[in-house]
Amino acid sequence: MHKLKLFVLLLLASNFSMAQQLDNATVLPFNLETLTRLSLRPDSILPSFDGHYFYYKNIKNNQKITEQGFELAYPFNSFDYALIKNGSKFGIIDRNGNLIVDPKQNNFLLSDRLRSYEDYLLVVSEEKSFDLRTGKLASQWIACAEPMAPALFVFSNKHGKYGLKKRKVSDNIEDTVVKPTFDSIYFAGHQIAVAKKKNKIGVVDETGQTLFKFDYDDFLIQGFNSGGRRFPASYSPQFMGLFKNKKWEYYNLEKGKPVAIISFVHRCEILGDLIVKNGLGIFKDDKKYRILYKDGSSSPEAYDWLSSKASVGISNNKVYLIQADGKRYSYY
């Protein structure tokens, strides 16, 4: 009889990164990347460690959903099923505390090859997978997908200057939007491009119109910055920041037209896409990390570490799960 092994396949997309690195000496009894990925959605039932075991509790009334404790327990993430560990083996429970897959599996595996719509597949054999969202077995899954064609892309001339072209996907025609006049182009997305001219940074839109004059010293774009990882040209960020005169100006980029949000003295380590409602980014102040809100306020709690979406925080060796309302709950 073929022995089944259980693997947890989670999407570690190119934009998955922690707000900051943990100390190499930090030892945790759970997989922090898995915890982060499985806490991206708010939930009324959360696991918590009592010093001996993990229990699932309803945060509205602090009541356990089951009296059974677990060696390790991951959040439901608004789904009906969760990953647990007992007797050094992994299994699955439902929201009523019933075991769906007995804890008989040795390990789990993180993968960076699946797409976002397959974040939570549990592979129980080479042919079958269990979907945490639906509780159903699937006979196949897709390991890749075709990327979107870029709306704006960069080209250069023989003099080393850079310009922008726009491709019409329907007929594959390329139109020049901006002639090669830039010294550098840091980012070109669907609706905007960030460029450098005469040692200053500016922003143009998809028609070549200047949105921000070339008089800034630095910039941030959701998922991208001048010293960080480049996203594909099809990526359309929602937020950006521009720096001059010792202040950061943060903008909403919906529909490609910048709308000012706030001015702030701190640079965000992470910008946008947070789990907390009205969260703008994560910034560092006095060696601690806080959540910045769109109204200019910040979280009263300071953390030694925050995940990239501010769903998990570590402070004074305690691990917290952070919900959409900004409240935090002890995990470990």
C-alpha positions in Angstrom: 0.0 0.0 0.0 1.3 3.4 -1.0 2.1 5.5 2.1 0.7 9.0 1.9 2.8 12.0 3.1 1.2 15.4 3.8 2.9 18.5 2.6 1.6 22.1 3.1 2.1 24.1 -0.1 1.9 27.8 0.5 2.5 30.6 -1.9 5.7 32.5 -1.1 5.3 35.1 -3.8 8.1 37.4 -5.0 6.8 40.1 -2.7 6.8 37.9 0.4 9.3 39.3 2.7 9.6 40.1 6.4 9.6 43.7 7.5 12.9 42.9 9.2 15.1 39.9 10.0 15.0 38.1 13.3 18.1 37.7 15.3 19.9 34.5 14.2 19.7 33.3 17.8 15.9 33.4 17.9 14.5 29.9 18.1 10.8 29.3 17.6 8.9 26.0 17.9 6.8 26.8 14.8 7.5 27.8 11.2 7.3 31.6 11.2 6.7 31.9 7.4 3.8 29.4 7.7 2.3 31.3 10.6 2.6 34.5 8.7 1.0 33.1 5.5 -1.8 31.5 7.5 -2.7 34.7 9.4 -3.4 37.0 6.5 -7.1 37.1 7.1 -8.9 38.2 10.3 -10.6 35.4 12.2 -12.7 35.1 15.4 -11.0 31.8 16.3 -7.3 32.0 17.0 -4.8 29.5 18.5 -2.9 30.4 21.7 -0.2 28.7 23.7 -0.9 28.3 27.5 2.6 27.2 28.5 1.9 23.6 27.7 -0.3 23.3 24.7 -1.9 25.3 21.9 -5.7 25.8 22.2 -8.2 27.3 19.7 -10.3 30.0 21.3 -13.1 32.3 20.2 -11.7 35.8 20.8 -15.2 37.2 21.3 -15.9 35.2 24.4 -12.4 33.6 25.2 -14.0 30.1 25.0 -12.2 27.1 23.6 -13.7 25.4 20.6 -12.4 22.1 21.9 -10.7 21.0 25.1 -8.0 19.2 23.1 -4.7 20.9 23.1 -2.0 20.6 20.4 1.7 20.7 20.3 1.4 23.2 17.5 -1.5 25.0 15.9 -1.8 27.4 13.0 -4.6 29.9 12.4 -7.7 29.0 10.4 -7.1 32.2 8.3 -10.9 32.5 7.8 -11.1 29.0 6.3 -12.8 26.0 7.8 -9.7 23.9 8.3 -6.4 24.4 10.0 -3.0 22.7 10.3 -2.1 21.2 13.7 0.7 19.0 15.2 0.4 16.3 17.9 2.8 13.5 18.7 5.4 15.2 16.4 3.0 14.5 13.5 0.9 17.0 11.4 -2.8 16.8 10.7 -5.9 18.9 10.0 -8.9 20.0 12.1 -12.1 21.8 11.3 -13.6 24.8 13.1 -15.5 22.6 15.5 -12.2 20.9 16.7 -12.9 17.7 14.8 -9.9 15.9 13.3 -10.3 15.7 9.5 -6.8 14.3 8.8 -5.3 12.4 11.7 -1.9 13.7 12.8 0.2 11.0 11.2 2.3 13.0 8.7 5.9 13.8 9.3 6.4 17.2 7.8 5.3 20.0 5.6 6.9 21.8 2.7 6.8 25.5 1.6 6.7 26.1 -2.1 7.2 29.3 -4.1 5.9 27.8 -7.4 2.1 28.1 -6.9 -0.1 31.0 -7.8 -2.1 33.1 -5.3 -5.3 31.2 -6.0 -3.7 28.0 -4.8 -2.1 29.3 -1.6 -3.6 26.7 0.7 -3.3 23.3 -1.0 -2.3 20.3 1.1 -0.8 17.7 -1.1 -1.7 14.2 0.1 -0.1 12.4 -2.8 1.4 13.1 -6.2 -2.1 13.1 -7.7 -4.3 14.5 -4.9 -4.4 17.7 -2.8 -6.5 18.9 0.0 -7.8 22.5 -0.2 -7.8 24.3 3.3 -10.4 26.7 1.9 -13.0 24.2 0.8 -12.1 20.9 2.5 -12.2 19.2 -0.8 -9.8 17.0 -2.6 -8.5 18.2 -5.9 -7.0 16.1 -8.6 -4.6 18.6 -10.0 -3.1 22.0 -9.5 -1.3 24.5 -11.6 2.4 25.2 -11.0 2.7 28.3 -13.1 0.8 30.9 -15.1 1.5 33.3 -17.9 2.5 36.8 -16.7 0.5 39.8 -17.8 2.0 41.8 -20.6 3.5 45.1 -19.4 1.6 48.3 -20.3 4.8 50.4 -19.9 8.3 49.2 -20.6 11.7 50.8 -20.8 14.0 51.3 -23.8 17.2 53.1 -24.3 19.1 54.9 -27.1 22.8 54.8 -28.1 23.5 57.7 -25.7 22.5 55.8 -22.6 19.3 57.7 -22.0 16.1 55.9 -21.2 12.5 56.3 -22.4 9.1 54.6 -22.2 7.0 52.8 -24.6 3.4 51.5 -24.2 2.3 48.2 -25.8 -1.2 47.7 -27.0 -1.7 44.0 -26.2 -4.6 43.5 -28.6 -2.6 44.4 -31.7 1.0 44.2 -30.3 1.7 47.8 -31.4 4.3 49.8 -29.5 3.9 53.5 -29.0 6.6 55.8 -27.7 5.2 57.6 -24.6 8.4 59.4 -23.5 11.5 59.8 -25.7 14.8 58.7 -24.1 15.5 61.7 -21.8 15.9 60.0 -18.4 19.2 59.0 -16.8 17.5 56.0 -15.1 14.0 54.5 -14.8 13.5 52.8 -11.5 10.0 51.5 -11.9 7.6 51.2 -14.9 4.1 49.8 -14.1 0.7 49.9 -15.7 0.0 53.5 -15.0 3.1 55.3 -13.7 6.9 55.3 -14.0 9.5 56.6 -11.6 12.6 58.0 -13.3 15.7 60.0 -12.5 16.9 63.1 -14.3 19.8 65.4 -13.3 20.2 63.4 -10.1 16.6 64.1 -9.0 13.6 61.7 -9.0 10.2 62.4 -10.6 7.1 60.5 -11.7 5.3 60.4 -15.1 2.0 58.7 -16.0 1.2 56.3 -18.9 0.8 59.2 -21.3 4.1 60.8 -20.5 2.6 63.6 -18.4 4.7 64.6 -15.4 2.8 63.8 -12.2 5.6 64.9 -9.8 8.4 67.2 -10.9 12.0 66.0 -10.8 13.0 67.5 -7.5 12.8 64.5 -5.1 15.6 62.7 -3.5 14.2 59.2 -2.9 11.0 57.2 -3.4 9.0 54.2 -2.2 6.4 52.2 -4.1 4.3 49.5 -2.5 6.5 46.3 -2.9 9.4 48.3 -4.5 11.9 50.9 -3.6 15.0 52.5 -5.1 17.3 50.0 -3.4 15.1 47.0 -3.3 13.6 44.2 -5.4 12.0 45.1 -8.8 8.5 43.9 -9.5 7.2 42.9 -12.9 6.1 45.7 -15.2 2.5 44.5 -14.9 2.4 45.3 -11.2 0.2 48.2 -10.3 1.0 49.5 -6.8 -1.6 51.3 -4.7 0.7 53.5 -2.6 3.9 55.4 -3.0 6.1 57.8 -1.1 8.4 60.6 -2.2 11.1 62.2 -0.1 12.4 65.8 0.0 13.1 68.5 2.6 13.6 65.8 5.3 10.0 64.5 5.0 8.2 61.7 3.3 5.0 62.5 1.3 2.7 59.4 1.0 0.2 59.1 -1.8 -2.6 56.8 -3.0 -2.2 55.8 -6.6 -5.6 54.4 -7.3 -6.5 54.8 -11.0 -3.0 56.2 -11.6 -3.8 59.6 -10.2 -1.9 60.4 -6.9 -4.0 61.5 -4.0 -2.1 62.9 -1.0 -2.5 60.9 2.3 0.0 62.3 4.8 3.4 63.8 5.3 5.6 61.9 7.8 9.2 62.1 9.0 9.8 58.3 8.9 10.5 56.2 6.0 8.3 53.1 5.8 10.1 49.8 5.7 7.0 48.3 4.2 4.4 50.3 2.3 0.8 49.2 1.8 -1.0 45.8 1.7 -1.4 45.5 5.5 -3.9 43.3 7.3 -5.0 46.2 9.6 -7.8 48.5 8.5 -6.5 51.9 7.2 -2.9 50.7 7.7 -0.5 52.5 5.4 2.9 51.0 6.3 5.4 49.8 8.8 8.1 52.2 10.0 11.0 52.0 12.4 11.4 54.4 15.3 14.1 54.0 18.0 15.0 50.5 16.9 11.3 49.4 17.2 8.7 48.8 14.5 5.2 50.3 14.5 2.2 50.4 12.1 1.5 53.7 10.4 -2.1 54.5 9.7 -3.5 56.7 6.9 -4.5 59.4 9.4 -0.9 59.8 10.5 -1.4 58.0 13.8 0.7 54.9 14.7 0.1 51.7 16.7 0.7 52.2 20.4 2.5 48.8 20.5 6.1 48.7 19.3 7.6 45.5 18.0 11.0 43.9 17.7 9.7 42.3 14.5 6.7 42.6 12.2 5.7 40.5 9.3 5.4 42.2 5.9 1.6 42.5 6.2 1.6 43.3 10.0 -0.3 40.1 10.7 2.3 38.7 13.1 4.4 40.7 15.6 7.1 39.8 18.1 7.8 41.9 21.2 9.9 41.0 24.2 10.0 37.3 23.1 6.2 37.1 22.8 4.5 36.4 19.5 1.2 38.1 18.7 -1.5 37.7 16.0 -2.7 41.0 14.8 -6.3 41.4 13.6 -7.9 43.9 11.1 -8.9 46.2 13.9 -5.3 46.5 15.1 -5.9 44.5 18.3 -3.3 41.9 19.0 -3.7 38.5 20.6 -1.1 36.3 22.3 0.0 33.4 20.1 3.1 32.1 21.9 
